[in-house]
Amino acid sequence: MARTGIMICGHGSRDPDAIREFERLIEKLAPRLPDVDLAGGYLEFARPIIREGLESLVEKGCSRILAIPGMLFAAGHVKNDLPWEINSFASDHPEIEMIMGRELAITPLLLKAANERIHAAEAHAHHDVAREDTCLVVVGRGTNDSDANSNVAKVARMLGEGMGFGWTEVAFSGVAHPRVDECLTRAVKLGFRRYLVFPYFLFTGVLVKRIYEQTAEVAAQFPQIEFMKAHYLDDHPLVIDAFLERIRETDQGIGAMNCQLCKYREQIIGYEKDKGSAQAGHHHHVRGIGTDEPHHHDSDHDHHGHDHHHPHEHAHEPHHSHQHGHFHRPSGRR
């Protein structure tokens, strides 16, 4: 019987706190997966890089590897960079069966985890403010993929309506608009007594810390209004369960990415030129440079986003480029 390994594919960050949190998640997954080899790796900045993590599983004797994106939504990294990494590794190791899972996406488990993070923030409030007098502000990472950005809006709406908030706003940490400070400055005109900011992120990093900083800056401008900051998802037990759910469906071959609104498969308004573009990794210049290396990008390089604006044809390493349409869910040998 083939020995199975599981590779959790993280984004990576130059923020050591973010790396520690990702590693802690791996540590919490391990006891729940006692019969498989487990590894983690990063697309950018930190080590081990994805390829090194995959190689470590091969060295342990794994002939079947499940690659699970450690990311909430499918934007450039899940649609381009990770499949390119897995494809390239599979091309170099035809003896290994490679199966790539899908992003965590919007699930009841993650919505419940978000609900509990927001509840916890309210429990630490100094004042008793009703939900109908509170504006929930859900902050996403922000990408140049409108499908991924719309998922943040969906999460916000489901949380806001389900939890009974008076209103819900959506903001982004980078690339997309509005940014947090802009969103809050406009939202205070709505007249709510409290504004509760919830970063819909898995881990901390430059962007999450920036969200909290911008919230504090706006709060200082409006001392008569209460601003609260909820904790991001982190290693909430339901987040662990969500990863296990993705692993199980990938192992069973029933997980498939929803490509209905993918700009690489369909002509999406404003992104028509992206349909059918080559699938290639765009993160080589920051792969594995480490958290302490000086670099002109910040750790989450939001000026060009997590879904880089570089042309899709630019593959800077001698592996194959792949056309979108046959590798959103890689499986088996090619």
GUVOKE-751274 format. One record per residue (C-alpha): x, z, y; residue number from 1. Coordinates in nm, 3 decimals, decimal comma, padded with zeros to 5 digits. Layout:
N
rec u:X w:Z v:Y num:NUM
...
This chain:
334
rec u:00,000 w:00,000 v:00,000 num:1
rec u:00,131 w:-00,092 v:00,345 num:2
rec u:00,265 w:00,196 v:00,548 num:3
rec u:00,081 w:00,207 v:00,880 num:4
rec u:00,228 w:00,301 v:01,214 num:5
rec u:00,046 w:00,356 v:01,542 num:6
rec u:00,197 w:00,261 v:01,875 num:7
rec u:00,038 w:00,409 v:02,189 num:8
rec u:00,129 w:00,170 v:02,471 num:9
rec u:00,157 w:00,346 v:02,805 num:10
rec u:00,201 w:00,202 v:03,151 num:11
rec u:00,503 w:00,410 v:03,248 num:12
rec u:00,591 w:00,568 v:03,580 num:13
rec u:00,887 w:00,683 v:03,785 num:14
rec u:00,709 w:01,017 v:03,820 num:15
rec u:00,841 w:01,260 v:03,554 num:16
rec u:00,511 w:01,449 v:03,557 num:17
rec u:00,329 w:01,135 v:03,444 num:18
rec u:00,572 w:01,082 v:03,157 num:19
rec u:00,537 w:01,443 v:03,046 num:20
rec u:00,159 w:01,410 v:03,039 num:21
rec u:00,174 w:01,091 v:02,832 num:22
rec u:00,410 w:01,260 v:02,587 num:23
rec u:00,179 w:01,560 v:02,569 num:24
rec u:-00,107 w:01,330 v:02,473 num:25
rec u:00,105 w:01,186 v:02,191 num:26
rec u:00,181 w:01,540 v:02,074 num:27
rec u:-00,189 w:01,624 v:02,064 num:28
rec u:-00,275 w:01,306 v:01,875 num:29
rec u:-00,011 w:01,363 v:01,605 num:30
rec u:-00,187 w:01,649 v:01,416 num:31
rec u:-00,505 w:01,441 v:01,407 num:32
rec u:-00,319 w:01,154 v:01,239 num:33
rec u:-00,116 w:01,327 v:00,967 num:34
rec u:-00,094 w:01,027 v:00,734 num:35
rec u:00,056 w:00,773 v:00,974 num:36
rec u:00,369 w:00,738 v:01,183 num:37
rec u:00,302 w:00,769 v:01,555 num:38
rec u:00,510 w:00,643 v:01,845 num:39
rec u:00,470 w:00,586 v:02,217 num:40
rec u:00,633 w:00,349 v:02,461 num:41
rec u:00,603 w:00,213 v:02,813 num:42
rec u:00,568 w:-00,121 v:02,985 num:43
rec u:00,758 w:-00,013 v:03,293 num:44
rec u:01,011 w:00,235 v:03,430 num:45
rec u:01,033 w:00,486 v:03,146 num:46
rec u:01,182 w:00,475 v:02,799 num:47
rec u:01,127 w:00,404 v:02,523 num:48
rec u:00,999 w:00,063 v:02,621 num:49
rec u:00,726 w:-00,095 v:02,403 num:50
rec u:00,972 w:-00,290 v:02,188 num:51
rec u:01,185 w:00,019 v:02,122 num:52
rec u:00,879 w:00,213 v:02,011 num:53
rec u:00,776 w:-00,067 v:01,778 num:54
rec u:01,127 w:-00,089 v:01,634 num:55
rec u:01,125 w:00,285 v:01,566 num:56
rec u:00,813 w:00,240 v:01,353 num:57
rec u:00,972 w:-00,045 v:01,160 num:58
rec u:01,277 w:00,172 v:01,097 num:59
rec u:01,046 w:00,434 v:00,947 num:60
rec u:00,922 w:00,175 v:00,698 num:61
rec u:00,597 w:00,070 v:00,861 num:62
rec u:00,487 w:-00,279 v:00,761 num:63
rec u:00,157 w:-00,259 v:00,948 num:64
rec u:00,137 w:-00,148 v:01,312 num:65
rec u:-00,167 w:-00,076 v:01,527 num:66
rec u:-00,086 w:-00,116 v:01,897 num:67
rec u:-00,330 w:00,084 v:02,110 num:68
rec u:-00,336 w:00,036 v:02,490 num:69
rec u:-00,309 w:00,372 v:02,663 num:70
rec u:-00,510 w:00,238 v:02,955 num:71
rec u:-00,866 w:00,281 v:03,076 num:72
rec u:-00,959 w:-00,075 v:03,167 num:73
rec u:-00,854 w:-00,428 v:03,076 num:74
rec u:-00,678 w:-00,587 v:03,371 num:75
rec u:-00,343 w:-00,764 v:03,385 num:76
rec u:-00,150 w:-00,521 v:03,167 num:77
rec u:-00,401 w:-00,526 v:02,882 num:78
rec u:-00,483 w:-00,897 v:02,915 num:79
rec u:-00,130 w:-01,024 v:02,979 num:80
rec u:00,160 w:-00,787 v:02,944 num:81
rec u:00,075 w:-00,591 v:02,631 num:82
rec u:-00,034 w:-00,894 v:02,426 num:83
rec u:00,285 w:-01,070 v:02,537 num:84
rec u:00,490 w:-00,774 v:02,415 num:85
rec u:00,308 w:-00,756 v:02,082 num:86
rec u:00,314 w:-01,134 v:02,034 num:87
rec u:00,685 w:-01,148 v:02,105 num:88
rec u:00,762 w:-00,864 v:01,867 num:89
rec u:00,543 w:-01,019 v:01,596 num:90
rec u:00,724 w:-01,349 v:01,640 num:91
rec u:01,057 w:-01,175 v:01,580 num:92
rec u:00,918 w:-00,973 v:01,286 num:93
rec u:00,691 w:-01,204 v:01,084 num:94
rec u:00,702 w:-00,957 v:00,796 num:95
rec u:00,513 w:-00,697 v:01,002 num:96
rec u:00,135 w:-00,708 v:01,037 num:97
rec u:00,057 w:-00,644 v:01,403 num:98
rec u:-00,294 w:-00,549 v:01,516 num:99
rec u:-00,368 w:-00,481 v:01,880 num:100
rec u:-00,662 w:-00,264 v:01,978 num:101
rec u:-00,862 w:-00,276 v:02,298 num:102
rec u:-00,854 w:-00,064 v:02,610 num:103
rec u:-01,034 w:00,271 v:02,619 num:104
rec u:-01,310 w:00,116 v:02,836 num:105
rec u:-01,628 w:00,299 v:02,936 num:106
rec u:-01,743 w:00,526 v:02,656 num:107
rec u:-01,974 w:00,828 v:02,631 num:108
rec u:-01,669 w:01,036 v:02,538 num:109
rec u:-01,482 w:00,956 v:02,859 num:110
rec u:-01,796 w:00,994 v:03,072 num:111
rec u:-01,846 w:01,340 v:02,922 num:112
rec u:-01,482 w:01,425 v:02,992 num:113
rec u:-01,526 w:01,310 v:03,352 num:114
rec u:-01,844 w:01,515 v:03,378 num:115
rec u:-01,657 w:01,826 v:03,269 num:116
rec u:-01,371 w:01,764 v:03,514 num:117
rec u:-01,622 w:01,739 v:03,797 num:118
rec u:-01,807 w:02,050 v:03,678 num:119
rec u:-01,479 w:02,241 v:03,674 num:120
rec u:-01,403 w:02,141 v:04,032 num:121
rec u:-01,745 w:02,258 v:04,147 num:122
rec u:-01,698 w:02,589 v:03,967 num:123
rec u:-01,396 w:02,663 v:04,189 num:124
rec u:-01,580 w:02,589 v:04,513 num:125
rec u:-01,587 w:02,854 v:04,784 num:126
rec u:-01,937 w:02,754 v:04,895 num:127
rec u:-02,258 w:02,687 v:04,709 num:128
rec u:-02,357 w:02,329 v:04,786 num:129
rec u:-02,630 w:02,149 v:04,597 num:130
rec u:-02,556 w:01,823 v:04,419 num:131
rec u:-02,802 w:01,637 v:04,640 num:132
rec u:-02,595 w:01,748 v:04,940 num:133
rec u:-02,274 w:01,621 v:04,781 num:134
rec u:-02,121 w:01,274 v:04,787 num:135
rec u:-01,918 w:01,192 v:04,476 num:136
rec u:-01,618 w:00,967 v:04,545 num:137
rec u:-01,475 w:00,808 v:04,229 num:138
rec u:-01,128 w:00,659 v:04,276 num:139
rec u:-00,990 w:00,390 v:04,047 num:140
rec u:-00,642 w:00,245 v:04,023 num:141
rec u:-00,729 w:-00,088 v:04,180 num:142
rec u:-00,624 w:-00,427 v:04,044 num:143
rec u:-00,654 w:-00,795 v:04,130 num:144
rec u:-00,903 w:-00,832 v:03,845 num:145
rec u:-01,258 w:-00,799 v:03,975 num:146
rec u:-01,391 w:-00,727 v:03,625 num:147
rec u:-01,169 w:-00,419 v:03,593 num:148
rec u:-01,256 w:-00,304 v:03,946 num:149
rec u:-01,626 w:-00,338 v:03,872 num:150
rec u:-01,585 w:-00,099 v:03,580 num:151
rec u:-01,480 w:00,173 v:03,825 num:152
rec u:-01,802 w:00,110 v:04,015 num:153
rec u:-02,000 w:00,136 v:03,691 num:154
rec u:-01,836 w:00,466 v:03,601 num:155
rec u:-01,910 w:00,597 v:03,950 num:156
rec u:-02,274 w:00,494 v:03,931 num:157
rec u:-02,325 w:00,644 v:03,586 num:158
rec u:-02,167 w:00,974 v:03,688 num:159
rec u:-02,341 w:00,987 v:04,025 num:160
rec u:-02,688 w:00,914 v:03,891 num:161
rec u:-02,645 w:01,110 v:03,570 num:162
rec u:-02,518 w:01,422 v:03,745 num:163
rec u:-02,764 w:01,405 v:04,034 num:164
rec u:-02,530 w:01,359 v:04,330 num:165
rec u:-02,681 w:01,268 v:04,665 num:166
rec u:-02,467 w:00,956 v:04,689 num:167
rec u:-02,167 w:00,795 v:04,521 num:168
rec u:-01,881 w:00,601 v:04,678 num:169
rec u:-01,603 w:00,401 v:04,510 num:170
rec u:-01,244 w:00,383 v:04,634 num:171
rec u:-00,912 w:00,255 v:04,501 num:172
rec u:-00,556 w:00,380 v:04,518 num:173
rec u:-00,411 w:00,036 v:04,576 num:174
rec u:-00,461 w:-00,343 v:04,566 num:175
rec u:-00,842 w:-00,328 v:04,595 num:176
rec u:-01,044 w:-00,188 v:04,884 num:177
rec u:-01,154 w:00,045 v:05,020 num:178
rec u:-00,858 w:00,281 v:04,991 num:179
rec u:-00,925 w:00,654 v:04,975 num:180
rec u:-00,870 w:00,742 v:05,341 num:181
rec u:-01,076 w:00,445 v:05,458 num:182
rec u:-01,357 w:00,529 v:05,216 num:183
rec u:-01,375 w:00,897 v:05,314 num:184
rec u:-01,357 w:00,826 v:05,685 num:185
rec u:-01,656 w:00,596 v:05,653 num:186
rec u:-01,842 w:00,820 v:05,409 num:187
rec u:-01,844 w:01,124 v:05,638 num:188
rec u:-02,084 w:00,929 v:05,861 num:189
rec u:-02,342 w:00,969 v:05,586 num:190
rec u:-02,366 w:01,337 v:05,677 num:191
rec u:-02,312 w:01,512 v:05,343 num:192
rec u:-02,199 w:01,874 v:05,335 num:193
rec u:-01,947 w:01,812 v:05,059 num:194
rec u:-01,733 w:01,519 v:04,942 num:195
rec u:-01,598 w:01,553 v:04,589 num:196
rec u:-01,308 w:01,320 v:04,508 num:197
rec u:-01,250 w:01,239 v:04,142 num:198
rec u:-00,954 w:01,017 v:04,039 num:199
rec u:-01,064 w:00,824 v:03,732 num:200
rec u:-00,710 w:00,813 v:03,593 num:201
rec u:-00,560 w:00,916 v:03,262 num:202
rec u:-00,243 w:01,069 v:03,401 num:203
rec u:-00,085 w:01,182 v:03,724 num:204
rec u:00,174 w:00,978 v:03,912 num:205
rec u:00,247 w:00,853 v:04,260 num:206
rec u:-00,104 w:00,711 v:04,296 num:207
rec u:-00,294 w:01,024 v:04,192 num:208
rec u:-00,079 w:01,237 v:04,418 num:209
rec u:-00,140 w:00,992 v:04,700 num:210
rec u:-00,517 w:01,021 v:04,640 num:211
rec u:-00,500 w:01,397 v:04,681 num:212
rec u:-00,277 w:01,368 v:04,987 num:213
rec u:-00,509 w:01,123 v:05,160 num:214
rec u:-00,806 w:01,345 v:05,080 num:215
rec u:-00,629 w:01,639 v:05,243 num:216
rec u:-00,544 w:01,429 v:05,549 num:217
rec u:-00,905 w:01,324 v:05,601 num:218
rec u:-01,027 w:01,679 v:05,536 num:219
rec u:-00,802 w:01,802 v:05,817 num:220
rec u:-00,979 w:01,565 v:06,055 num:221
rec u:-01,322 w:01,703 v:05,962 num:222
rec u:-01,285 w:02,082 v:05,918 num:223
rec u:-01,663 w:02,132 v:05,935 num:224
rec u:-01,707 w:01,935 v:05,609 num:225
rec u:-01,604 w:02,052 v:05,262 num:226
rec u:-01,374 w:01,820 v:05,066 num:227
rec u:-01,299 w:01,892 v:04,701 num:228
rec u:-01,056 w:01,735 v:04,455 num:229
rec u:-01,139 w:01,716 v:04,085 num:230
rec u:-00,871 w:01,688 v:03,817 num:231
rec u:-00,814 w:01,347 v:03,655 num:232
rec u:-00,891 w:01,296 v:03,285 num:233
rec u:-00,547 w:01,401 v:03,150 num:234
rec u:-00,543 w:01,539 v:02,794 num:235
rec u:-00,903 w:01,654 v:02,786 num:236
rec u:-01,011 w:01,696 v:02,420 num:237
rec u:-01,265 w:01,416 v:02,461 num:238
rec u:-00,988 w:01,184 v:02,580 num:239
rec u:-00,805 w:01,259 v:02,256 num:240
rec u:-01,126 w:01,178 v:02,069 num:241
rec u:-01,157 w:00,849 v:02,261 num:242
rec u:-00,807 w:00,746 v:02,151 num:243
rec u:-00,892 w:00,835 v:01,791 num:244
rec u:-01,206 w:00,624 v:01,818 num:245
rec u:-01,002 w:00,324 v:01,932 num:246
rec u:-00,748 w:00,380 v:01,655 num:247
rec u:-01,019 w:00,394 v:01,387 num:248
rec u:-01,191 w:00,076 v:01,501 num:249
rec u:-00,858 w:-00,107 v:01,526 num:250
rec u:-00,766 w:00,006 v:01,176 num:251
rec u:-01,103 w:-00,116 v:01,047 num:252
rec u:-01,078 w:-00,447 v:01,232 num:253
rec u:-01,399 w:-00,396 v:01,429 num:254
rec u:-01,256 w:-00,354 v:01,780 num:255
rec u:-01,275 w:-00,652 v:02,013 num:256
rec u:-01,222 w:-00,679 v:02,386 num:257
rec u:-01,523 w:-00,778 v:02,593 num:258
rec u:-01,414 w:-01,112 v:02,738 num:259
rec u:-01,746 w:-01,213 v:02,893 num:260
rec u:-01,619 w:-01,173 v:03,251 num:261
rec u:-01,249 w:-01,227 v:03,188 num:262
rec u:-01,101 w:-01,443 v:03,465 num:263
rec u:-00,860 w:-01,600 v:03,215 num:264
rec u:-01,146 w:-01,728 v:02,995 num:265
rec u:-01,423 w:-01,796 v:03,245 num:266
rec u:-01,430 w:-01,930 v:03,598 num:267
rec u:-01,490 w:-01,610 v:03,792 num:268
rec u:-01,574 w:-01,639 v:04,161 num:269
rec u:-01,256 w:-01,619 v:04,366 num:270
rec u:-01,028 w:-01,643 v:04,060 num:271
rec u:-01,105 w:-01,994 v:03,935 num:272
rec u:-00,736 w:-02,092 v:03,924 num:273
rec u:-00,659 w:-01,818 v:03,670 num:274
rec u:-00,873 w:-01,962 v:03,390 num:275
rec u:-00,655 w:-02,071 v:03,098 num:276
rec u:-00,328 w:-01,967 v:03,258 num:277
rec u:-00,039 w:-01,882 v:03,029 num:278
rec u:-00,017 w:-01,533 v:02,887 num:279
rec u:00,316 w:-01,383 v:02,989 num:280
rec u:00,464 w:-01,044 v:03,069 num:281
rec u:00,538 w:-00,972 v:03,437 num:282
rec u:00,705 w:-00,634 v:03,421 num:283
rec u:01,059 w:-00,721 v:03,310 num:284
rec u:01,226 w:-00,626 v:03,638 num:285
rec u:01,119 w:-00,261 v:03,600 num:286
rec u:01,121 w:-00,227 v:03,223 num:287
rec u:01,298 w:00,093 v:03,120 num:288
rec u:01,481 w:00,151 v:03,449 num:289
rec u:01,408 w:00,522 v:03,426 num:290
rec u:01,242 w:00,778 v:03,648 num:291
rec u:01,559 w:00,851 v:03,846 num:292
rec u:01,672 w:00,497 v:03,924 num:293
rec u:01,636 w:00,383 v:04,287 num:294
rec u:01,399 w:00,090 v:04,316 num:295
rec u:01,214 w:-00,078 v:04,597 num:296
rec u:00,878 w:-00,028 v:04,423 num:297
rec u:00,712 w:00,310 v:04,409 num:298
rec u:00,634 w:00,437 v:04,062 num:299
rec u:00,305 w:00,257 v:04,052 num:300
rec u:00,413 w:-00,033 v:04,277 num:301
rec u:00,065 w:-00,070 v:04,419 num:302
rec u:00,173 w:-00,318 v:04,685 num:303
rec u:00,147 w:-00,586 v:04,420 num:304
rec u:-00,062 w:-00,389 v:04,183 num:305
rec u:-00,065 w:-00,315 v:03,817 num:306
rec u:-00,180 w:-00,667 v:03,763 num:307
rec u:00,102 w:-00,843 v:03,933 num:308
rec u:00,044 w:-01,137 v:04,160 num:309
rec u:00,335 w:-01,330 v:04,014 num:310
rec u:00,233 w:-01,666 v:03,863 num:311
rec u:00,129 w:-01,628 v:03,501 num:312
rec u:00,378 w:-01,891 v:03,394 num:313
rec u:00,681 w:-01,677 v:03,479 num:314
rec u:00,812 w:-01,536 v:03,154 num:315
rec u:01,165 w:-01,417 v:03,220 num:316
rec u:01,269 w:-01,360 v:02,861 num:317
rec u:01,316 w:-01,613 v:02,582 num:318
rec u:00,998 w:-01,528 v:02,393 num:319
rec u:00,691 w:-01,744 v:02,364 num:320
rec u:00,418 w:-01,769 v:02,623 num:321
rec u:00,068 w:-01,771 v:02,482 num:322
rec u:-00,247 w:-01,927 v:02,616 num:323
rec u:-00,537 w:-01,697 v:02,694 num:324
rec u:-00,812 w:-01,741 v:02,441 num:325
rec u:-00,630 w:-01,664 v:02,119 num:326
rec u:-00,464 w:-01,330 v:02,169 num:327
rec u:-00,681 w:-01,077 v:02,346 num:328
rec u:-00,692 w:-00,903 v:02,012 num:329
rec u:-00,382 w:-00,997 v:01,818 num:330
rec u:-00,394 w:-00,944 v:01,448 num:331
rec u:-00,172 w:-01,041 v:01,162 num:332
rec u:00,106 w:-01,296 v:01,145 num:333
rec u:00,098 w:-01,622 v:01,336 num:334
